[in-house]
Amino acid sequence: MFLDPFYTVDAAGAVRISAAQGSAFAKGIAGDFNPLHDADNPRFCVPGDLLFALVLCRHGLRSRMAFRFAGMAGADAVLSFRPADDGLTVVDAAGKTCLEVSWSGEESRDASLIETLVRRYVAFSGHNFPHILVPLMQRHGVMVNTDRPLVIYERMSFELDRLDCPDPELALVDSQLQVSGRRGEAALAFAFGQAGEPLGHGAKTLILSGLRDHDAVALEGLVDRYMGWQAAYESSRAAP
């Protein structure tokens, strides 16, 4: 399984994700350079996209799925995946819920299809900043705290018309931002297709905290730093 390098399973069957494993997934698979996913960050949290990927790869793909991220998991958290007939819950050792998943419809355990869909989705999700969120903030005249940006992955859902599609593609179809004081809710709509044929649709919601008036210079500086982190990572990968 392509996710094997990014988690371990202990003797009791619980999932553990180290900071190094979570960071490697965020950067190498999702293209996500959020500092919260840096292995040496004391505030490290497991990428939500890695939990999403683990659900599909370990428990299968359904034609209708919804994910609600209820809390963050830190490095080496002991995570239990508790399936039920209509979904599952991911909880930590203290019983705190990190992720709630509901599902219905047709099921597929096709490893190739699941890997393709996961890779396509997390690449889209990992590029939300700066490619989608920065234009949204500019349009509404706001921005996150550039010294300590906080963007929270709240929920995602999708529906697929059928599961016999070996190479699904994914594209953004709409993006909206609702601003209420210092809080913003970004809604991203996407569509699945293959060879020009529609296959389904989905939506992702992000919460932006600590919003303030747009400052072009400050926001450009944040984007430059972000792109610098990406360039440094790619350079380290290319080094012999």
Backbone as CSV, one residue per row, in Angstrom:
resi,resn,N_x,N_y,N_z,CA_x,CA_y,CA_z,C_x,C_y,C_z
1,MET,0.844,-1.199,0.000,0.000,0.000,0.000,0.879,1.248,0.000
2,PHE,0.531,2.240,-0.813,1.406,3.397,-0.951,1.466,4.242,0.312
3,LEU,0.533,4.042,1.256,0.556,4.808,2.500,1.424,4.175,3.580
4,ASP,1.944,2.983,3.358,2.697,2.277,4.388,3.821,3.100,5.020
5,PRO,4.549,3.938,4.254,5.630,4.707,4.905,5.145,5.801,5.844
6,PHE,3.842,6.087,5.861,3.362,7.275,6.559,2.608,6.973,7.856
7,TYR,2.609,5.735,8.297,1.985,5.400,9.573,2.470,4.028,10.023
8,THR,2.236,3.721,11.291,2.524,2.394,11.825,1.303,1.916,12.599
9,VAL,1.205,0.613,12.765,0.125,0.012,13.544,0.763,-0.736,14.703
10,ASP,0.333,-0.427,15.942,0.938,-1.074,17.096,0.303,-2.430,17.358
11,ALA,0.776,-3.091,18.404,0.323,-4.453,18.688,-1.170,-4.522,18.989
12,ALA,-1.725,-3.421,19.459,-3.158,-3.388,19.782,-4.020,-2.993,18.588
13,GLY,-3.373,-2.716,17.452,-4.111,-2.354,16.251,-4.354,-0.868,16.084
14,ALA,-3.806,-0.047,16.995,-3.975,1.401,16.895,-2.988,1.977,15.883
15,VAL,-3.386,3.087,15.272,-2.555,3.759,14.274,-1.744,4.866,14.950
16,ARG,-0.464,4.935,14.619,0.401,6.004,15.107,1.063,6.682,13.910
17,ILE,1.098,7.996,13.949,1.723,8.782,12.884,2.737,9.710,13.535
18,SER,3.994,9.503,13.236,5.023,10.368,13.802,5.027,11.706,13.071
19,ALA,5.689,12.693,13.681,5.807,13.992,13.028,6.520,13.850,11.687
20,ALA,7.564,13.010,11.642,8.307,12.819,10.395,7.424,12.185,9.326
21,GLN,6.609,11.218,9.709,5.722,10.560,8.743,4.649,11.512,8.239
22,GLY,4.024,12.255,9.150,2.987,13.189,8.733,3.539,14.287,7.854
23,SER,4.734,14.777,8.184,5.357,15.832,7.395,5.720,15.328,6.007
24,ALA,6.234,14.102,5.940,6.606,13.525,4.641,5.390,13.380,3.738
25,PHE,4.245,12.989,4.306,3.031,12.879,3.509,2.579,14.253,3.031
26,ALA,2.527,15.217,3.955,2.053,16.558,3.596,2.859,17.137,2.449
27,LYS,4.172,17.052,2.550,5.032,17.677,1.547,5.169,16.825,0.287
28,GLY,5.396,15.536,0.466,5.703,14.687,-0.677,4.510,14.211,-1.469
29,ILE,3.351,14.041,-0.815,2.162,13.527,-1.497,1.152,14.640,-1.766
30,ALA,0.881,15.483,-0.747,-0.134,16.523,-0.888,0.425,17.850,-1.394
31,GLY,1.747,18.031,-1.354,2.309,19.324,-1.743,1.883,20.434,-0.802
32,ASP,1.730,20.102,0.487,1.225,21.023,1.511,2.384,21.439,2.407
33,PHE,2.696,22.739,2.429,3.839,23.231,3.194,3.410,24.103,4.370
34,ASN,2.227,23.824,4.893,1.758,24.474,6.109,2.759,24.189,7.232
35,PRO,3.243,25.227,7.928,4.228,25.002,9.000,3.736,24.065,10.100
36,LEU,2.416,23.937,10.280,1.895,23.018,11.288,2.235,21.564,10.970
37,HIS,2.644,21.303,9.731,3.012,19.943,9.345,4.528,19.766,9.252
38,ASP,5.292,20.734,9.752,6.740,20.579,9.820,7.083,19.640,10.969
39,ALA,7.987,18.708,10.718,8.301,17.697,11.733,8.866,18.301,13.008
40,ASP,9.560,19.447,12.904,10.172,20.042,14.092,9.304,21.112,14.747
41,ASN,8.061,21.243,14.292,7.163,22.240,14.873,6.550,21.682,16.160
42,PRO,6.736,22.362,17.296,6.150,21.849,18.545,4.633,21.793,18.510
43,ARG,4.002,22.521,17.577,2.542,22.509,17.431,2.107,21.571,16.300
44,PHE,2.990,20.656,15.900,2.694,19.749,14.781,1.328,19.093,14.951
45,CYS,0.593,19.002,13.833,-0.639,18.216,13.821,-0.654,17.339,12.575
46,VAL,-1.257,16.179,12.720,-1.351,15.225,11.615,-2.184,15.848,10.497
47,PRO,-1.716,15.810,9.252,-2.511,16.356,8.146,-3.873,15.680,8.031
48,GLY,-4.922,16.484,7.914,-6.253,15.918,7.723,-6.330,15.055,6.474
49,ASP,-5.568,15.435,5.445,-5.590,14.661,4.204,-5.004,13.267,4.392
50,LEU,-4.080,13.106,5.353,-3.538,11.778,5.629,-4.604,10.914,6.310
51,LEU,-5.368,11.487,7.225,-6.455,10.727,7.845,-7.500,10.334,6.800
52,PHE,-7.837,11.269,5.907,-8.753,10.967,4.806,-8.224,9.793,3.981
53,ALA,-6.951,9.838,3.631,-6.351,8.789,2.814,-6.384,7.442,3.533
54,LEU,-6.108,7.451,4.836,-6.114,6.205,5.595,-7.511,5.594,5.650
55,VAL,-8.528,6.422,5.788,-9.896,5.908,5.812,-10.196,5.158,4.512
56,LEU,-9.894,5.768,3.379,-10.200,5.127,2.096,-9.352,3.880,1.873
57,CYS,-8.067,3.972,2.179,-7.183,2.842,1.886,-7.402,1.663,2.823
58,ARG,-7.809,1.929,4.066,-8.000,0.849,5.039,-9.441,0.357,5.108
59,HIS,-10.394,1.212,4.756,-11.795,0.857,4.953,-12.633,0.934,3.679
60,GLY,-12.027,1.294,2.558,-12.720,1.258,1.290,-13.346,2.583,0.881
61,LEU,-13.687,2.656,-0.384,-14.322,3.823,-0.993,-15.809,3.561,-1.166
62,ARG,-16.629,4.541,-0.786,-18.066,4.478,-1.048,-18.448,5.583,-2.017
63,SER,-19.585,5.409,-2.657,-19.981,6.403,-3.652,-20.387,7.729,-3.013
64,ARG,-20.806,7.696,-1.748,-21.118,8.933,-1.024,-20.390,8.904,0.312
65,MET,-19.546,9.911,0.543,-18.776,9.967,1.783,-18.716,11.409,2.274
66,ALA,-18.728,11.561,3.605,-18.609,12.881,4.221,-17.650,12.790,5.395
67,PHE,-16.778,13.777,5.519,-15.741,13.805,6.542,-15.861,15.102,7.348
68,ARG,-15.900,14.979,8.669,-15.900,16.158,9.530,-14.726,16.063,10.490
69,PHE,-13.822,17.031,10.403,-12.636,17.038,11.245,-12.976,17.751,12.553
70,ALA,-13.057,16.958,13.626,-13.545,17.464,14.908,-12.423,17.911,15.832
71,GLY,-11.189,17.543,15.551,-10.074,17.913,16.420,-8.759,17.532,15.775
72,MET,-7.680,18.085,16.302,-6.354,17.832,15.743,-5.661,16.703,16.505
73,ALA,-4.858,15.940,15.789,-4.052,14.875,16.387,-2.590,15.277,16.303
74,GLY,-1.887,15.210,17.419,-0.473,15.549,17.439,0.397,14.369,17.052
75,ALA,1.689,14.582,17.082,2.636,13.530,16.712,2.522,12.339,17.658
76,ASP,2.562,11.147,17.076,2.563,9.884,17.825,1.284,9.660,18.629
77,ALA,0.216,10.361,18.271,-1.058,10.098,18.932,-1.492,8.665,18.634
78,VAL,-2.131,8.042,19.605,-2.653,6.685,19.426,-4.076,6.812,18.898
79,LEU,-4.284,6.461,17.640,-5.566,6.680,16.971,-6.268,5.358,16.699
80,SER,-7.526,5.296,17.088,-8.350,4.108,16.828,-9.393,4.450,15.773
81,PHE,-9.489,3.614,14.740,-10.486,3.765,13.684,-11.630,2.818,14.034
82,ARG,-12.781,3.387,14.378,-13.903,2.595,14.863,-15.027,2.591,13.830
83,PRO,-15.080,1.551,12.984,-16.103,1.519,11.937,-17.472,1.118,12.459
84,ALA,-18.504,1.620,11.783,-19.887,1.236,12.014,-20.508,0.967,10.651
85,ASP,-21.784,0.619,10.622,-22.423,0.288,9.351,-22.431,1.468,8.389
86,ASP,-22.602,2.675,8.919,-22.757,3.844,8.055,-21.599,4.826,8.171
87,GLY,-20.418,4.356,8.627,-19.270,5.244,8.705,-18.269,4.786,9.733
88,LEU,-17.468,5.715,10.210,-16.512,5.394,11.268,-16.138,6.670,12.005
89,THR,-15.494,6.467,13.160,-14.989,7.564,13.964,-13.532,7.296,14.289
90,VAL,-12.707,8.324,14.210,-11.311,8.227,14.610,-11.164,8.949,15.938
91,VAL,-10.694,8.222,16.957,-10.535,8.808,18.286,-9.110,8.585,18.770
92,ASP,-8.651,9.465,19.690,-7.322,9.292,20.265,-7.412,8.508,21.565
93,ALA,-6.271,8.350,22.242,-6.228,7.520,23.440,-7.083,8.076,24.563
94,ALA,-7.325,9.392,24.565,-8.155,10.015,25.590,-9.633,9.957,25.244
95,GLY,-9.964,9.373,24.092,-11.351,9.289,23.678,-11.836,10.505,22.915
96,LYS,-10.926,11.445,22.629,-11.308,12.645,21.879,-11.471,12.304,20.409
97,THR,-12.579,12.744,19.821,-12.831,12.479,18.401,-12.023,13.422,17.529
98,CYS,-11.293,12.860,16.590,-10.512,13.642,15.632,-11.228,13.756,14.283
99,LEU,-11.955,12.711,13.916,-12.585,12.680,12.598,-13.855,11.836,12.661
100,GLU,-14.923,12.354,12.050,-16.159,11.604,11.900,-16.424,11.405,10.413
101,VAL,-16.710,10.175,10.028,-16.942,9.836,8.621,-18.295,9.153,8.494
102,SER,-19.082,9.583,7.528,-20.325,8.884,7.197,-20.252,8.462,5.741
103,TRP,-20.897,7.335,5.421,-20.854,6.845,4.044,-22.126,6.069,3.713
104,SER,-22.361,5.951,2.417,-23.485,5.162,1.920,-23.226,4.855,0.450
105,GLY,-24.047,3.985,-0.098,-23.931,3.677,-1.517,-22.987,2.535,-1.812
106,GLU,-22.646,2.424,-3.063,-21.790,1.352,-3.558,-20.413,1.420,-2.915
107,GLU,-19.785,0.248,-2.747,-18.450,0.170,-2.141,-17.451,-0.398,-3.130
108,SER,-16.215,0.120,-3.069,-15.119,-0.423,-3.872,-13.895,-0.614,-2.989
109,ARG,-13.205,-1.727,-3.206,-11.925,-1.983,-2.546,-10.798,-2.036,-3.581
110,ASP,-11.057,-1.489,-4.756,-10.074,-1.468,-5.835,-8.904,-0.574,-5.419
111,ALA,-7.766,-1.194,-5.105,-6.630,-0.442,-4.571,-6.107,0.595,-5.557
112,SER,-6.122,0.272,-6.845,-5.626,1.208,-7.847,-6.525,2.436,-7.956
113,LEU,-7.839,2.214,-7.986,-8.781,3.323,-8.043,-8.655,4.198,-6.806
114,ILE,-8.584,3.565,-5.629,-8.505,4.330,-4.390,-7.232,5.157,-4.342
115,GLU,-6.110,4.572,-4.724,-4.857,5.332,-4.715,-4.932,6.523,-5.670
116,THR,-5.477,6.311,-6.855,-5.582,7.405,-7.822,-6.462,8.521,-7.279
117,LEU,-7.626,8.159,-6.731,-8.539,9.173,-6.207,-7.905,9.917,-5.038
118,VAL,-7.243,9.189,-4.135,-6.583,9.829,-2.989,-5.512,10.793,-3.457
119,ARG,-4.659,10.343,-4.370,-3.575,11.219,-4.842,-4.136,12.474,-5.518
120,ARG,-5.185,12.310,-6.315,-5.759,13.467,-7.008,-6.394,14.436,-6.004
121,TYR,-7.127,13.887,-5.032,-7.787,14.776,-4.081,-6.790,15.494,-3.190
122,VAL,-5.823,14.774,-2.616,-4.920,15.440,-1.664,-3.999,16.435,-2.375
123,ALA,-3.694,16.202,-3.650,-2.916,17.197,-4.398,-3.731,18.476,-4.564
124,PHE,-5.024,18.328,-4.854,-5.910,19.489,-4.925,-6.018,20.163,-3.558
125,SER,-6.253,19.379,-2.537,-6.445,19.916,-1.194,-5.183,20.598,-0.671
126,GLY,-4.031,20.003,-0.927,-2.775,20.556,-0.435,-2.404,21.871,-1.087
127,HIS,-2.978,22.153,-2.247,-2.665,23.389,-2.965,-3.705,24.488,-2.731
128,ASN,-4.587,24.293,-1.758,-5.597,25.324,-1.494,-4.947,26.663,-1.170
129,PHE,-3.830,26.611,-0.411,-3.036,27.823,-0.187,-1.725,27.659,-0.945
130,PRO,-1.321,28.654,-1.699,-1.934,29.963,-1.903,-2.862,30.049,-3.119
131,HIS,-2.940,28.994,-3.911,-3.548,29.091,-5.234,-5.011,29.492,-5.216
132,ILE,-5.779,29.026,-4.229,-7.207,29.327,-4.177,-7.525,30.356,-3.100
133,LEU,-6.949,30.189,-1.914,-7.324,31.050,-0.788,-6.826,32.483,-0.935
134,VAL,-5.654,32.680,-1.490,-5.139,34.053,-1.618,-6.028,34.898,-2.537
135,PRO,-6.401,34.424,-3.734,-7.334,35.221,-4.547,-8.666,35.482,-3.846
136,LEU,-9.161,34.514,-3.077,-10.406,34.719,-2.344,-10.254,35.847,-1.320
137,MET,-9.163,35.820,-0.567,-8.945,36.856,0.433,-8.783,38.222,-0.224
138,GLN,-8.065,38.277,-1.331,-7.887,39.543,-2.034,-9.231,40.090,-2.504
139,ARG,-10.087,39.207,-3.003,-11.396,39.618,-3.504,-12.253,40.239,-2.405
140,HIS,-12.094,39.752,-1.180,-12.919,40.229,-0.071,-12.196,41.251,0.806
141,GLY,-10.987,41.620,0.435,-10.269,42.650,1.174,-9.842,42.241,2.566
142,VAL,-9.562,40.935,2.771,-9.130,40.446,4.074,-7.907,39.551,3.897
143,MET,-7.314,39.176,5.021,-6.223,38.201,4.998,-6.088,37.585,6.386
144,VAL,-5.429,36.439,6.440,-5.137,35.808,7.717,-3.975,36.545,8.382
145,ASN,-3.737,36.234,9.634,-2.564,36.755,10.339,-1.317,36.194,9.661
146,THR,-0.563,37.032,9.001,0.573,36.533,8.222,1.718,36.050,9.103
147,ASP,1.739,36.453,10.376,2.777,35.974,11.288,2.432,34.613,11.865
148,ARG,1.129,34.355,11.986,0.682,33.077,12.546,-0.625,32.676,11.869
149,PRO,-0.555,32.311,10.595,-1.782,31.997,9.855,-2.469,30.755,10.417
150,LEU,-3.793,30.841,10.530,-4.561,29.709,11.032,-5.699,29.416,10.063
151,VAL,-5.554,28.310,9.344,-6.566,27.836,8.406,-6.908,26.411,8.808
152,ILE,-8.170,26.173,9.152,-8.600,24.895,9.696,-9.439,24.141,8.668
153,TYR,-9.054,22.894,8.434,-9.793,21.991,7.547,-10.994,21.485,8.338
154,GLU,-12.195,21.938,7.983,-13.367,21.592,8.791,-14.108,20.366,8.272
155,ARG,-14.438,20.327,6.974,-15.195,19.187,6.465,-15.039,19.054,4.951
156,MET,-15.402,17.861,4.475,-15.360,17.577,3.044,-16.355,16.470,2.752
157,SER,-16.963,16.507,1.582,-17.871,15.441,1.175,-17.808,15.284,-0.340
158,PHE,-18.198,14.103,-0.809,-18.272,13.906,-2.259,-19.289,12.831,-2.586
159,GLU,-19.747,12.865,-3.830,-20.627,11.843,-4.376,-20.101,11.438,-5.741
160,LEU,-19.992,10.146,-5.963,-19.563,9.614,-7.250,-20.729,8.868,-7.893
161,ASP,-20.957,9.118,-9.169,-22.053,8.468,-9.884,-21.805,6.977,-10.076
162,ARG,-20.531,6.612,-10.196,-20.183,5.203,-10.331,-18.736,5.016,-9.897
163,LEU,-18.359,3.767,-9.622,-17.021,3.480,-9.099,-16.178,2.658,-10.072
164,ASP,-16.666,2.446,-11.288,-15.887,1.714,-12.279,-15.131,2.699,-13.172
165,CYS,-14.403,3.612,-12.522,-13.687,4.663,-13.253,-12.228,4.629,-12.806
166,PRO,-11.355,3.971,-13.546,-9.992,3.728,-13.087,-9.112,4.962,-12.979
167,ASP,-9.453,6.042,-13.671,-8.563,7.201,-13.680,-9.345,8.503,-13.487
168,PRO,-9.985,8.677,-12.331,-10.797,9.888,-12.118,-9.927,11.135,-12.019
169,GLU,-10.387,12.201,-12.664,-9.723,13.496,-12.578,-10.540,14.407,-11.677
170,LEU,-9.898,15.439,-11.156,-10.571,16.347,-10.227,-10.244,17.779,-10.607
171,ALA,-11.251,18.647,-10.574,-11.041,20.051,-10.919,-11.907,20.941,-10.043
172,LEU,-11.369,22.086,-9.674,-12.128,23.091,-8.936,-13.179,23.695,-9.868
173,VAL,-14.406,23.851,-9.365,-15.461,24.461,-10.191,-15.988,25.761,-9.591
174,ASP,-15.765,25.975,-8.282,-16.228,27.223,-7.677,-15.547,27.412,-6.330
175,SER,-15.375,28.657,-5.931,-14.809,28.969,-4.619,-15.475,30.222,-4.088
176,GLN,-15.875,30.175,-2.829,-16.557,31.287,-2.189,-15.973,31.497,-0.795
177,LEU,-16.041,32.744,-0.330,-15.593,33.067,1.024,-16.653,33.920,1.695
178,GLN,-17.132,33.466,2.847,-18.050,34.246,3.660,-17.289,34.778,4.866
179,VAL,-17.333,36.095,5.050,-16.587,36.738,6.127,-17.557,37.240,7.182
180,SER,-17.255,36.878,8.435,-18.046,37.363,9.568,-17.066,37.828,10.638
181,GLY,-16.802,39.133,10.670,-15.831,39.664,11.606,-14.440,39.138,11.309
182,ARG,-13.834,38.508,12.304,-12.474,37.980,12.148,-12.452,36.515,11.704
183,ARG,-13.614,36.030,11.312,-13.705,34.625,10.912,-14.199,34.529,9.474
184,GLY,-13.636,33.614,8.736,-14.063,33.386,7.365,-14.312,31.911,7.120
185,GLU,-15.276,31.619,6.250,-15.565,30.242,5.863,-15.422,30.144,4.353
186,ALA,-14.435,29.382,3.930,-14.188,29.193,2.500,-14.836,27.892,2.047
187,ALA,-15.660,27.974,1.017,-16.341,26.807,0.452,-15.798,26.555,-0.953
188,LEU,-15.208,25.392,-1.147,-14.609,25.034,-2.430,-15.397,23.881,-3.034
189,ALA,-15.914,24.075,-4.233,-16.651,23.028,-4.929,-15.754,22.434,-6.016
190,PHE,-15.776,21.110,-6.131,-14.954,20.448,-7.143,-15.771,19.369,-7.834
191,ALA,-15.272,18.934,-8.970,-15.980,17.921,-9.762,-15.021,16.823,-10.170
192,PHE,-15.544,15.609,-10.239,-14.794,14.470,-10.764,-15.230,14.215,-12.203
193,GLY,-14.280,13.770,-13.014,-14.589,13.415,-14.385,-13.558,12.454,-14.927
194,GLN,-13.835,11.905,-16.079,-12.883,11.028,-16.759,-13.126,11.108,-18.256
195,ALA,-12.074,11.470,-18.985,-12.160,11.583,-20.443,-13.315,12.479,-20.868
196,GLY,-13.523,13.568,-20.124,-14.561,14.516,-20.468,-15.952,14.164,-19.980
197,GLU,-16.106,13.010,-19.334,-17.412,12.583,-18.838,-17.528,12.895,-17.349
198,PRO,-18.587,13.575,-16.895,-18.770,13.850,-15.463,-18.928,12.554,-14.674
199,LEU,-18.274,12.515,-13.486,-18.357,11.332,-12.638,-18.930,11.635,-11.257
200,GLY,-18.954,12.898,-10.868,-19.440,13.224,-9.537,-18.978,14.604,-9.117
201,HIS,-19.253,14.942,-7.874,-18.922,16.265,-7.372,-18.620,16.189,-5.881
202,GLY,-18.047,17.279,-5.356,-17.729,17.324,-3.937,-17.552,18.749,-3.464
203,ALA,-17.354,18.892,-2.165,-17.178,20.214,-1.574,-16.272,20.110,-0.358
204,LYS,-15.500,21.152,-0.142,-14.597,21.225,1.000,-14.792,22.567,1.688
205,THR,-14.779,22.563,3.028,-14.941,23.789,3.796,-13.724,24.013,4.680
206,LEU,-13.200,25.230,4.639,-12.071,25.646,5.458,-12.481,26.833,6.317
207,ILE,-11.992,26.886,7.540,-12.244,28.008,8.432,-10.966,28.838,8.540
208,LEU,-11.077,30.126,8.265,-9.957,31.062,8.365,-10.168,31.913,9.612
209,SER,-9.228,31.860,10.548,-9.359,32.589,11.797,-8.419,33.786,11.839
210,GLY,-8.775,34.741,12.685,-7.919,35.910,12.880,-7.821,36.809,11.673
211,LEU,-8.917,36.946,10.918,-8.874,37.783,9.727,-8.670,39.248,10.094
212,ARG,-7.987,39.948,9.207,-7.798,41.386,9.342,-7.811,42.014,7.962
213,ASP,-7.751,43.356,7.905,-7.801,44.041,6.618,-6.663,43.589,5.718
214,HIS,-6.970,43.518,4.440,-5.976,43.081,3.461,-4.805,44.055,3.388
215,ASP,-3.608,43.489,3.416,-2.374,44.252,3.262,-1.568,43.536,2.187
216,ALA,-1.504,44.130,1.006,-0.906,43.445,-0.142,0.541,43.052,0.116
217,VAL,1.295,43.933,0.759,2.715,43.662,0.995,2.877,42.506,1.977
218,ALA,2.107,42.535,3.077,2.212,41.485,4.087,1.778,40.130,3.521
219,LEU,0.687,40.129,2.748,0.206,38.874,2.189,1.174,38.333,1.149
220,GLU,1.748,39.218,0.363,2.746,38.780,-0.616,3.957,38.183,0.092
221,GLY,4.316,38.771,1.238,5.432,38.233,2.007,5.149,36.823,2.505
222,LEU,3.896,36.569,2.942,3.528,35.225,3.387,3.601,34.242,2.230
223,VAL,3.100,34.640,1.067,3.153,33.755,-0.097,4.604,33.469,-0.483
224,ASP,5.444,34.494,-0.441,6.862,34.306,-0.770,7.521,33.320,0.193
225,ARG,7.200,33.442,1.491,7.776,32.509,2.466,7.295,31.087,2.192
226,TYR,6.001,30.970,1.892,5.438,29.646,1.615,6.118,29.010,0.399
227,MET,6.248,29.783,-0.664,6.895,29.252,-1.864,8.367,28.945,-1.603
228,GLY,8.977,29.704,-0.684,10.357,29.420,-0.306,10.482,28.087,0.410
229,TRP,9.511,27.776,1.286,9.524,26.474,1.961,9.397,25.350,0.944
230,GLN,8.535,25.552,-0.046,8.367,24.542,-1.076,9.655,24.371,-1.881
231,ALA,10.271,25.485,-2.255,11.501,25.411,-3.045,12.617,24.722,-2.261
232,ALA,12.709,25.008,-0.953,13.740,24.388,-0.124,13.528,22.876,-0.032
233,TYR,12.267,22.472,0.088,11.966,21.047,0.137,12.325,20.355,-1.164
234,GLU,11.932,20.969,-2.293,12.220,20.359,-3.587,13.718,20.308,-3.852
235,SER,14.434,21.336,-3.389,15.891,21.332,-3.544,16.535,20.213,-2.727
236,SER,16.019,19.991,-1.512,16.574,18.924,-0.661,16.307,17.558,-1.268
237,ARG,15.159,17.417,-1.926,14.832,16.139,-2.577,15.729,15.889,-3.770
238,ALA,16.126,16.952,-4.465,16.925,16.821,-5.680,18.400,16.609,-5.358
239,ALA,18.830,16.985,-4.142,20.254,16.887,-3.781,20.683,15.435,-3.762
240,PRO,21.919,15.123,-4.236,22.390,13.740,-4.234,22.633,13.233,-2.829
